[in-house]
């Protein structure tokens, strides 16, 4: 009877530990997805700033050529 109780306790503890590992990996996956989203947002923002800067430079070039 004691062996069965120990086995059941062991299995419960093992199941709990495995569920913790599964939760940990899902959190890591979520963190990785968020990092990718942040990177994409930063890249899009930088692209927009570069295009705006290039438009400003083109505008200055046009003004200088008209003079």
BAVOZA-71800 format. One record per atom (N, C-alpha, C): residue in three letters; x, y, z. Coordinates in steps of 0.05 Angstrom, whole numbers, padded with zeros to 5 digits, always signed. Layout:
N
alaXYZ ...
% end
This chain:
67
unk+00016-00024+00000 unk+00000+00000+00000 unk+00017+00025+00000 unk+00039+00024+00016 unk+00057+00047+00017 unk+00070+00052-00010 unk+00077+00030-00024 unk+00090+00033-00050 unk+00071+00046-00070 unk+00046+00038-00069 unk+00027+00050-00087 unk+00023+00080-00081 unk+00022+00087-00056 unk+00020+00115-00048 unk+00044+00131-00057 unk+00068+00119-00054 unk+00093+00133-00063 unk+00093+00136-00093 unk+00084+00115-00107 unk+00083+00117-00136 unk+00063+00139-00146 unk+00040+00140-00134 unk+00020+00160-00141 unk+00031+00188-00135 unk+00044+00191-00112 unk+00056+00217-00105 unk+00078+00224-00124 unk+00095+00206-00131 unk+00116+00210-00150 unk+00105+00219-00177 unk+00084+00205-00186 unk+00072+00212-00212 unk+00059+00240-00212 unk+00047+00247-00189 unk+00035+00273-00187 unk+00057+00295-00188 unk+00078+00291-00174 unk+00100+00310-00174 unk+00113+00311-00202 unk+00117+00289-00214 unk+00128+00288-00241 unk+00110+00303-00261 unk+00085+00299-00259 unk+00066+00313-00277 unk+00067+00343-00272 unk+00070+00351-00247 unk+00071+00380-00241 unk+00097+00392-00253 unk+00119+00378-00250 unk+00145+00388-00261 unk+00143+00390-00291 unk+00132+00370-00304 unk+00129+00371-00333 unk+00112+00394-00342 unk+00090+00399-00327 unk+00073+00421-00334 unk+00087+00448-00331 unk+00105+00450-00311 unk+00121+00474-00308 unk+00139+00479-00332 unk+00152+00457-00341 unk+00170+00460-00365 unk+00154+00468-00389 unk+00130+00456-00393 unk+00114+00464-00416 unk+00106+00493-00414 unk+00099+00502-00391 unk+00091+00530-00388 unk+00115+00548-00394 unk+00138+00540-00384 unk+00163+00556-00389 unk+00169+00558-00418 unk+00166+00537-00433 unk+00172+00538-00462 unk+00151+00555-00477 unk+00126+00554-00468 unk+00106+00571-00481 unk+00111+00600-00476 unk+00121+00607-00452 unk+00128+00634-00445 unk+00151+00643-00462 unk+00171+00626-00466 unk+00194+00633-00483 unk+00185+00638-00512 unk+00166+00621-00521 unk+00156+00625-00548 unk+00142+00652-00551 unk+00127+00659-00531 unk+00113+00685-00531 unk+00133+00708-00531 unk+00154+00706-00515 unk+00175+00726-00514 unk+00188+00729-00541 unk+00194+00707-00554 unk+00207+00708-00580 unk+00189+00721-00600 unk+00163+00715-00600 unk+00144+00728-00618 unk+00143+00758-00613 unk+00143+00766-00588 unk+00143+00795-00582 unk+00168+00809-00591 unk+00191+00795-00588 unk+00216+00807-00598 unk+00215+00811-00628 unk+00204+00791-00642 unk+00202+00794-00671 unk+00184+00817-00679 unk+00162+00820-00665 unk+00143+00842-00671 unk+00156+00869-00666 unk+00171+00871-00644 unk+00185+00896-00637 unk+00206+00903-00659 unk+00220+00882-00667 unk+00241+00886-00688 unk+00228+00896-00714 unk+00205+00883-00721 unk+00191+00892-00746 unk+00181+00920-00743 unk+00171+00928-00720 unk+00161+00955-00716 unk+00184+00975-00718 unk+00207+00968-00706 unk+00230+00986-00707 unk+00240+00989-00736 unk+00241+00967-00751 unk+00250+00968-00779 unk+00231+00985-00795 unk+00205+00981-00792 unk+00186+00998-00807 unk+00189+01027-00800 unk+00193+01033-00774 unk+00197+01061-00766 unk+00222+01073-00778 unk+00244+01057-00778 unk+00269+01067-00790 unk+00266+01071-00820 unk+00252+01053-00833 unk+00248+01056-00862 unk+00232+01082-00867 unk+00212+01088-00851 unk+00197+01112-00855 unk+00214+01137-00850 unk+00230+01136-00830 unk+00248+01159-00824 unk+00268+01163-00846 unk+00279+01142-00857 unk+00298+01144-00879 unk+00285+01156-00904 unk+00261+01147-00910 unk+00247+01158-00933 unk+00241+01187-00929 unk+00232+01195-00905 unk+00227+01223-00900 unk+00252+01240-00903 unk+00275+01229-00893 unk+00300+01243-00895 unk+00309+01246-00924 unk+00305+01225-00939 unk+00313+01226-00968 unk+00295+01246-00982 unk+00270+01247-00975 unk+00252+01267-00988 unk+00261+01295-00981 unk+00270+01300-00956 unk+00280+01326-00949 unk+00305+01333-00965 unk+00323+01314-00968 unk+00347+01319-00983 unk+00340+01325-01012 unk+00322+01309-01023 unk+00313+01314-01051 unk+00301+01342-01054 unk+00286+01350-01034 unk+00274+01377-01034 unk+00296+01399-01034 unk+00317+01395-01018 unk+00339+01414-01017 unk+00354+01415-01043 unk+00358+01391-01055 unk+00371+01390-01081 unk+00356+01405-01103 unk+00329+01401-01103 unk+00313+01415-01122 unk+00314+01445-01119 unk+00313+01454-01094 unk+00315+01483-01089 unk+00342+01494-01098 unk+00363+01480-01093 unk+00390+01489-01101 unk+00393+01489-01131 unk+00381+01470-01145 unk+00383+01469-01174 unk+00367+01492-01187 unk+00345+01500-01175 unk+00329+01522-01186 unk+00342+01549-01183 unk+00360+01551-01163 unk+00373+01577-01158 unk+00394+01584-01178 
% end
